[in-house]
């Protein structure tokens, strides 16, 4: 099977500038049927912390497409969903995923070209956006500083798998999941983590040093959503991965 790549398509984005000197960027990708506007609350919360005033936020908006599992209903999405339950390779929209990986990767590249080091960029997402986060982290040759996976799972199709970079993945990963999630169940999340550990060398993070890499798993008594408690845990993690002290260097 040949490797397939796509030319990045420009995405519309919501940008929240850094309140101080910009030295780090968080790119956060929404889920199915949503838009970047819904996640501006993340920036609003983080900006209450003066030690995160060096962070710029980018919230991209997905293109609208027909969703097979929703009987062809058109909605913002990063890829077509052929089945909400199956994680089998043949039930993944490889081409849609590859198109979105290219477009989202272009946002990362633009930040790097603007002068932000790759290790000062955090890439994350919720639900379908979390799936895109995992895939982008596996495929990119230049690692970002950290990945945020909220209520997500690994969807790894055959063509996408061809692009996965060799070697263990050492990127710090914040993984949050609701144990009562009826859509992307906690068992789906746990299975995805086990695949990342077994096949891609991902380790558990040191809770005292998350910046050294590995998965930091947080489980909440919630359904398919993100609560302020989860965002607060993220805020503390982000401060460890892209610390304000970098400005003093």
PyMOL commands that set and color helices and strands:
alter all, ss='L'
color gray80, all
select helices_A, chain A and resi 36-46+50-52+68-70+89-91+94-113+118-120+128-139+158-161+186-200+210-212+228-241+244-248
alter helices_A, ss='H'
color red, helices_A
select strands_A, chain A and resi 13-16+24-29+55-60+64-67+73-76+121-126+146-150+172-178+214-220
alter strands_A, ss='S'
color yellow, strands_A
deselect
rebuild
show_as cartoon
